[in-house]
Amino acid sequence: MKRIYDFTVTSIEPFLFNDFELHVSLDRDLEPIYPGQFVNVLVPDTQKTFLRRPISIYDVDYRARKLRFYIRIVGNGTQILGKLQKGDKLNILYPLGNSFTIEHVQRPLLIGGGCGIAPLFYLAKTFARNHVRPTVLTGGQTAAALSWINDFETFADLHRITNDGSMGEQGLITDHSIMKKIKTFDRIYTCGPEAMMKAVAKMAVIADIPCEVSLENTMACGIGACLCCVTETVQGNQCVCTNGPIFDICKLKNFIKI
């Protein structure tokens, strides 16, 4: 059930490339949250940014009543969020969207490009709690771009690839040697740049493996009212914020071309 509450900022941890982690807490129990869902945040300075900002949920701590986000500064809204201080209040609408399919999956492969890896952390953690250790593949331009993802090693078998070869293998994500073993997995999950997701989706289709993508269309309202996040599916146009952000690639129209 969707709720709107004022969360309290507990910490902000800056990273390279204008990325930062934002930790917030609530003074009551959190609503049930499933891997792949997101929140819509009201940016404090509404004079410049009157629309809410959609943010993937990186991690959930029910016991501490905390949410964790990994955010990249790309405009006024995220720039303001990056300047929040401990103790500040942040109005959040949550949980929004659908979730990844995890039932009956025993050999999952999670593929994230850049900060697109963010919604896959809670997915990996959920698999681990269900006694399934996932394989995670992540890629970036350089080693510095992947310096923040070590937390995955607690829950998953982590593989890295960089464009310059400074960490892990060298090349694009689809060049990684783990992709030569793609048929050993029973479901693939991916989030990141559209070109990367389409390339991964194409390989999944060829290997006849179910694949889900997390789309990052512009979402202003988060409840399907503004229609600015519409995407084409085989069942017609659908809002990413309500029918997604998770989609089976076979249901996305013109997403892959074989």
HUCORBEL-V162866 format. One record per helix or strand. SS is the DSSP state (~ for helix, > for strand). FROM is the first residue (numbers start at 0). LEN is the number of residues. If there is no record, write none. Layout:
BEGIN
SS|FROM|LEN ; SS|FROM|LEN
END
This chain:
BEGIN
>|2|12 ; >|18|7 ; >|37|5 ; >|52|4 ; >|58|3 ; >|65|7 ; ~|75|6 ; >|88|8 ; >|107|6 ; ~|113|16 ; >|133|7 ; ~|142|4 ; ~|149|5 ; >|155|7 ; >|168|2 ; ~|172|3 ; ~|176|8 ; >|186|5 ; ~|193|14 ; >|210|4 ; >|229|4 ; >|235|4 ; ~|239|4 ; >|245|3 ; ~|248|3 ; >|251|1
END
